[in-house]
Amino acid sequence: MMAPSTCSELPEAPPSPTIPPQQDPYPTEVTTDKESFSDPDPNVKNTEKQLVPPWCKPERAGVRSGPPCDHSPQPSLYLAGHKPQHHNGSTPRRQWRRNHPIRLAVIGVLALSLQGTVIWGFIWWGFRPSRRDAGTASPPPVVNLTYASYSGFALPNRVNQFLGLPYAQPPTGPLRWRSPSPPLPSSNGGVIAATEFKPICLGAGVAYPTQGQSEDCLYANVWTPADATRGSKLPVWVFIQGGGYNALTNYNWNGSDVVAASEHGVVVVNFNYRVGIWGFLAGGGDAMEMNVGLRDQRGLLGWVKTEIEQFGGDPEHVVIHGASAGAGSVAMHLIANAGRDDGLFHGAILEAIFFPAQPFASELSWQFERVLNQTGCQTGTPSQQMDCLRGTDVKLLQEAANHAQPFPGRADPPLPIFYWTPCVDGDLIQDLPYKLFRAGKSLDVPVMMGTASNEGTVFTPNITTPAEFATFFSNNYPLLFPSDTSSILFLYTHPQSNHSHPPFTPPNRAPLYGPLSTAYGESTFICPQTNVLDYLSVKNNSTKLWAYRYAVQDEENARDGLGVPHLWDAAAIWGPDNINPWDRTGSYRTYNKGLIERVRGYYLGFVKNLDPNRGRMGSEPEWEGWVGNGTTRRRLLFETGETRMEVLGEGERGRCGFWLGLGEGRMEQR
């Protein structure tokens, strides 16, 4: 991907267009600092159903949110530091926008649903930078790791880029469903080119073989200042991408721009990890390791601890930042091994934390049996069954991953959005996450968290009946009873029942779309943030916890009824040229351009100093810490025209309490 120009090189922003009025779903008591600004692929031979990107379904023909529906791979679009031009003078990104004028700002979460869930088309495209990225005839930078030497290339913005560095052995054959093994030493003794992104990990919903995805996928990318040396001891920013644990949807985001924006004061790392059946198969008992996708992430952090000094980074100052399922992963690492400190990271950023139902491994035997039956490995002892699966052809296993089914005892359709998730394995994750947080079995490190105002809008279908509302929730949360779904429906359709919460009523949507999207967004993203912060505030010093709400409006999002959707802040953090090319980012080049410096300043302050205030622009307010445990909860509010502190409203507090206690605690991540 290309390294964008700095903000100062962008054209002056024209006057802001008129944005259709949107009701803020979170009315709060606001305080302002006086200095602040007031259809299936034919190549997959499966049985009843195959996963289909929701934007390719006829009923969603007017709502695009991913790459083309033909599953075609992405061409080589972006060169770091170079913007190729078409014959008409436009960039590939702009030409794609003209061809696809209606695009949603979507995320990283894979939808296993055939009904209106949004994600996972991202995985059909793979980025391939050109050698022209080097932009200079000088010798390429070389890094000597413990197992091999690699050459990267120097970008015009004085950032060195190293792509496709193995941080583990390929998790194939006998290494399937096992913790990652360290890379083997290079056999040729020469310098290996690290100038292209490697394939990402196979996700559910794609045919095999497919360009840009492979079982051999455990690779990392590093961006570091050109003048960094082994003794530079720079803070390290490790980004964990999302995709709902079913796919990787924020892959290969370019980190060179934030390195340059940090005054060349940080090292950025991103990477792939196993997802779907490959990363989160469970239910096989002691014969298998579970949560290997999370174990890959910890393997990467171990690699960083060992190797990052060679890039100028400080292994004693590592901040992990996750988006969506990546943020959920960060939460898992905070409580991994019951909060044992393995020295892998020293600060955590959770952007749009994703907390789906996370069952005990013993409750997933049905999932394991389905895979055994679909692959012909159902005979023998559990150990023999695992040997069979490890020897099974990749294509057959991928077909099993793509076999869309409801949870046991649930209706069909709609299918669950997230079929593959982490589980309580009794080892890495020793109990339900909320219980571990509540018991104080979590790391005591500085934490920064944020969500958007309308987290659920890109996931939920445009339903019209109460029955559809109830079925959506029961099919995605299989331990809910009919009485529970009735309570959810009543709470989100009767303002007087939820502390005067005004309904989210987007244009051109069915009446129940707003209540459903609000309920799903709060249950799965927004309230988990509040609850985790409250639990951490009991153990941690409250001055080390910061929260924000992203309420930045966009004309296209408002027109499409999305409000402020999931991961809408990503372009402000990384820059609009450095994220998925199908995400809408136009307003970040015009009337929302100023958000980039404002948001990124707080992020870099946290990465560099473990305090977001030490990077804020002078005109931005002091970001006050979160104080939970029954007292006033305060968070930073980002809007197009200003940034200010707000107090968490009574209505939101009440609704989050509802989710926490629903069904005798069954929503505590079950």
ABEGO torsion letter per residue (X at the ends): XBBBBBAAABBBBBBBBBBBBBBBABBBBBBBBAABBXXBBAABBBBABBBBBAAABAAAAABBABBBAAGBBBBBABBBGBBBBBAAGBBAAAAAAAABABBBBBBBBBBABABABBBGAAAABBBBBBAAAAGBABBBBBBBBAABBBBBBBBAAGBBBBBGBBABBBBBEAABGBBBBBBBBBAAGBBBBBABBBBBBBBBGBBOBBBGBBABABBBBBBBBAABBAAAGBBBBBBBBBGGGABBAABGBBAAAAAAAAGGABBBBBBBBBBEAAAABBGAEAABBBGAAAAAAAAAAAAAAAAAAAAGBBAABBBBBBBEAAAAAAAAAAABGGGBBAGABABBBBBGBBBBBBBBAAAAAAAAAAAAAAAGAABEBAAAAAAAAAABBAAAAAAAAABBBBBBGBBOOBBBABABBBBBAGBABABBAAAAAAAGBBBBBBBBBBBBABAAAAABBBBABAAAAAAAAAAABAABBAAAAAAAAAAAABAAAAGGBBBBBBBGBBAAAAAAAAAAAAAAAAAAAAAAAAAAAAABBAAABBBBBBABBBAAAAAAGAEBBBGAAAAAAAEAAABBAABBAAAAABAAAAAAAAAAAAAAAAAAAGBAAAABBAABBBBBBBBBGGBBBBBBBBBAABBBBBBBBAAAAAAAAAAAABGGGAABGX
